[in-house]
Amino acid sequence: MKKKYIPAYLLTFVNVLGFSILMPVLPFIVAKYGAPQWVYGLLITLYSTFQFIGAPILGSMSDQKGRKPILLISQAGTLLSWIIFLIALYIPNIYVLGVSVPIMVIAFARIFDGVTGGNNSVTHAYVADVTTRQEKSYIFGYLGGIAGLGMIIGPGLGGLAASSSLEYTGTVIVALLVSSVTLISIYAWLKESHVPATSAKKQTYSLKKTFLIVSRIREANPGDKIKLLFLLKVIFATMMAFYIGSIALFLIDLFDFNEKELGMFMFVVGIFLSFNQAFVSKRVIAKIGEFNTLKIGLACSFIGLLCITFTDNLYLFIAFYYIMNLGLSLSFPTFNSLISIHADPSKQGEIMGISESLNSLAMALFPVVAAATYGLIQFNLYYLISAMPLLAFVIAVMKGKKVGL
């Protein structure tokens, strides 16, 4: 392993862990404080809304100021957000205007982490800076594998820590330790990969401009290939937002899982994700190319999401879940590598920032909708979710050759 990639691997890991470690415990924390199910979706939405705001700003700031200082600041913010979350767990459950104070503080912690946690765009820009054209596909594949590792370890650690005598405090302490190690590694090992030109024009931002993502894409003028990839990513990100906002609730209802059991289930399926992203996607890309791999990934996502509604047998469910998981594993790294390959090198930070904003916008808008809708129609929601990758697959087949992908 090249030392220059270690900080990027750790950043990817800790960003995923920051979300995944809460997956098996956040629904139970919400229930503990007497909040309805949609609040679970709201906490996800708040994090992603402010990540959406932060991602393009951090990405473009890294183009102007360099990658390392922005990554240091953003990771310090993530560390502080976990300290705020820890404090929330020790606040008495009193109500102000009908809202639990601990839930309000947790919401603030998720907002703060979202603002500073939009550093995926900077991480991806850093990787794009230090890799060749040939290295991009497999390095982004490795990053996908690291993300999968975070999805393995995070829920397992979160569920096990929450089932210990420390309860939810244990979950937050683990996240604090991992964030601290990552911050130290950035300071010690990451070398600046982008020296901005002294004559580079400084950009200014407004909140309005941040949310007008179509205008930002138009200003960046990324070309037809990137525009098609952005369209596909919007659909895929919307699917993921609905999935993430409802899957824990679905699993709890279907199998009556507690925190530990939900964490262990996610631990098992995370093994699939890590293996597929780190090894399977690399081999499939090498044989058929990035865009064909993406199409297969979208098709598998559709099949798996549809089939998990067909059974309440745990082992058959896991088999169907693997098909869906394989689809996600083939799609995640290919989106990033395709966008990186076809982006203007002088705009890597900006383009990656827009790309991450598409994810964050979907996560800002739809998890609370997903949680609320799931409360009304239960598993039938997954018929709607499965239609999204099918739509993206059809568009990819029809439009891909026209733009040269």
Residue pairs with C-beta under 8 A, 6 or more apart in sequence:
1 9
3 189
4 130
4 189
4 190
4 191
5 127
5 130
5 139
5 142
6 185
6 189
7 71
7 126
7 182
7 185
7 186
7 189
7 190
8 123
8 126
8 127
8 143
8 190
9 142
9 143
9 146
10 181
10 182
10 185
10 186
11 71
11 75
11 119
11 120
11 123
11 182
11 186
12 120
12 123
12 143
12 146
12 147
12 150
13 146
13 147
13 149
13 150
13 178
13 182
14 75
14 78
14 150
14 178
14 179
14 182
15 78
15 117
15 119
15 120
15 123
15 150
16 146
16 147
16 150
16 151
16 154
17 150
17 153
17 154
17 157
17 175
17 178
18 78
18 82
18 113
18 117
18 175
18 179
19 47
19 154
20 150
20 151
20 153
20 154
20 155
20 158
20 266
20 270
21 154
21 155
21 157
21 158
21 171
21 174
21 175
22 158
22 171
23 154
23 155
23 158
23 248
23 262
23 263
23 266
24 155
24 158
24 159
24 162
24 248
24 257
24 259
24 260
24 262
24 263
24 266
25 158
25 159
25 162
25 168
25 171
25 259
25 263
26 40
26 43
26 44
26 248
27 37
27 40
27 248
27 249
27 252
28 162
28 258
28 259
29 106
29 168
30 36
30 37
30 39
30 40
30 43
30 103
33 93
33 100
33 102
33 103
34 93
34 100
35 100
35 103
36 375
37 249
37 371
37 372
37 374
37 375
38 368
38 371
38 372
38 375
39 103
40 245
40 248
40 249
40 371
41 245
41 246
41 367
41 368
41 369
41 370
41 371
41 372
42 107
42 367
42 368
42 371
43 106
43 107
43 110
44 244
44 245
44 363
44 367
44 368
45 245
45 363
45 364
45 365
45 366
45 367
45 368
46 107
46 110
46 111
46 114
47 110
47 111
47 113
47 114
47 117
47 363
48 114
48 241
48 359
48 360
48 361
48 362
48 363
48 364
48 367
49 111
49 114
49 360
49 363
49 364
50 111
50 112
50 114
50 115
50 118
51 114
51 115
51 117
51 118
51 356
51 360
51 363
51 364
52 114
52 118
52 210
52 357
52 360
52 361
52 363
52 364
53 114
53 115
53 118
53 207
53 210
53 211
54 74
54 114
54 115
54 116
54 117
54 118
55 118
55 119
55 120
55 121
55 353
55 356
55 357
55 360
56 118
56 121
56 205
56 210
56 216
56 350
56 353
56 354
56 356
56 357
57 118
57 205
57 210
57 353
58 70
58 74
58 118
58 119
58 121
58 122
58 353
59 118
59 121
59 122
59 125
59 349
59 350
59 352
59 353
59 354
59 356
60 203
60 205
60 349
60 350
60 353
61 70
62 70
62 71
62 121
62 122
62 125
62 126
62 194
62 349
63 125
63 194
63 196
63 200
63 347
63 348
63 349
63 350
64 196
64 200
64 202
64 203
65 196
66 192
66 194
66 195
66 196
67 122
67 125
67 126
67 129
67 190
67 192
67 193
67 194
68 186
68 190
68 191
68 192
70 119
70 122
71 119
71 122
71 123
71 126
71 186
71 190
72 183
72 186
72 187
73 116
74 116
74 117
74 118
74 119
74 122
75 116
75 119
75 179
75 182
75 183
75 186
76 116
76 183
77 112
77 113
77 115
77 116
77 117
78 113
78 116
78 117
78 179
79 176
79 179
79 180
79 183
80 112
81 109
81 110
81 112
81 113
81 116
81 117
82 109
82 113
82 172
82 175
82 176
82 179
83 176
84 105
84 108
84 109
84 112
85 105
85 106
85 109
85 110
85 172
85 175
86 169
86 172
86 173
86 176
87 105
88 102
88 103
88 105
88 106
88 109
89 102
89 168
89 169
89 172
91 101
91 102
91 105
92 101
92 102
93 100
93 101
93 102
94 100
94 101
95 101
96 104
114 360
118 353
118 356
118 360
120 352
120 356
121 349
121 352
121 353
121 355
121 356
121 357
122 349
122 352
123 143
124 140
124 143
124 336
124 340
124 348
124 352
124 355
124 356
125 194
125 348
125 349
125 352
125 353
126 190
126 193
126 194
127 136
127 139
127 140
127 143
127 340
128 136
128 340
128 343
128 345
128 348
128 352
129 193
129 194
129 348
130 193
131 139
133 341
136 337
136 340
136 341
137 282
137 285
137 286
137 290
137 333
137 334
137 337
137 341
138 282
138 285
140 333
140 336
140 337
140 340
141 277
141 278
141 281
141 282
141 285
141 333
141 337
142 278
143 333
143 336
144 277
144 278
144 281
144 329
144 332
144 333
144 336
145 274
145 275
145 277
145 278
145 279
146 278
147 273
147 277
147 332
148 270
148 273
148 274
148 275
148 276
148 277
148 278
148 329
149 270
149 274
151 266
151 269
151 270
151 273
151 274
152 267
152 270
152 271
152 273
152 274
153 267
153 270
154 266
154 270
155 262
155 263
155 264
155 265
155 266
155 267
155 270
156 263
156 264
156 266
156 267
156 270
157 171
157 174
157 263
158 171
158 174
158 259
158 263
159 259
159 260
159 261
159 262
159 263
159 264
159 266
159 267
160 260
160 263
161 170
161 171
161 173
161 174
162 168
162 170
162 171
162 259
162 260
162 263
163 258
163 259
163 260
164 170
166 173
194 349
209 215
209 216
210 216
210 357
213 354
213 357
213 358
213 361
216 354
216 357
217 227
217 230
217 354
220 347
220 350
220 351
220 354
222 230
222 342
222 343
222 344
222 347
222 351
222 354
223 342
224 403
224 404
225 338
225 342
225 403
225 404
225 405
226 339
226 342
226 343
226 351
227 403
228 395
228 396
228 399
228 400
228 403
228 405
229 335
229 338
229 339
229 342
229 405
230 339
230 354
230 355
230 358
231 395
232 294
232 298
232 335
232 392
232 395
232 396
233 335
233 339
233 355
233 358
233 359
234 358
234 362
235 388
235 389
235 391
235 392
235 395
236 298
236 301
236 331
236 335
236 388
236 389
236 392
237 358
237 359
237 361
237 362
237 363
238 362
238 366
238 388
239 301
239 305
239 385
239 388
239 389
239 392
240 328
240 359
240 362
240 363
241 362
241 363
241 365
241 366
241 367
241 370
242 366
242 367
242 369
242 370
242 381
242 384
242 385
242 388
243 305
243 370
243 385
244 363
244 367
244 370
245 366
245 367
245 368
245 369
245 370
245 371
245 374
246 370
246 371
246 373
246 374
246 381
246 385
248 262
249 371
249 374
249 375
250 374
250 378
250 379
250 382
251 257
251 262
251 265
252 262
253 378
254 312
254 317
254 379
255 261
255 265
255 312
255 314
257 265
268 318
269 318
269 321
269 322
269 325
272 321
272 322
272 325
272 326
272 329
273 325
273 328
273 329
276 325
276 326
276 329
276 330
277 329
277 332
277 333
280 326
280 329
280 330
281 293
281 329
281 330
281 332
281 333
281 334
284 293
284 296
284 330
285 293
285 333
285 334
285 337
288 296
290 334
290 337
290 338
290 341
291 334
291 338
291 396
291 400
291 405
293 330
293 334
294 330
294 331
294 334
294 335
294 338
294 396
295 393
295 396
295 397
295 400
296 327
296 330
297 326
297 327
297 328
297 329
297 330
297 331
297 334
298 327
298 331
298 389
298 390
298 392
298 393
298 396
299 327
299 389
299 393
300 323
300 324
300 326
300 327
300 330
301 324
301 327
301 328
301 331
301 389
302 327
302 386
302 387
302 389
302 390
302 393
303 323
303 324
303 327
304 320
304 321
304 322
304 323
304 324
304 325
304 326
304 327
305 324
305 382
305 385
305 386
305 389
306 382
306 383
306 386
307 320
307 323
307 324
308 317
308 320
308 321
308 324
308 382
309 379
309 380
309 382
309 383
310 320
311 317
311 320
327 389
335 355
336 355
338 405
339 351
339 352
339 355
340 348
340 352
343 351
343 352
344 351
370 381
373 381
374 381
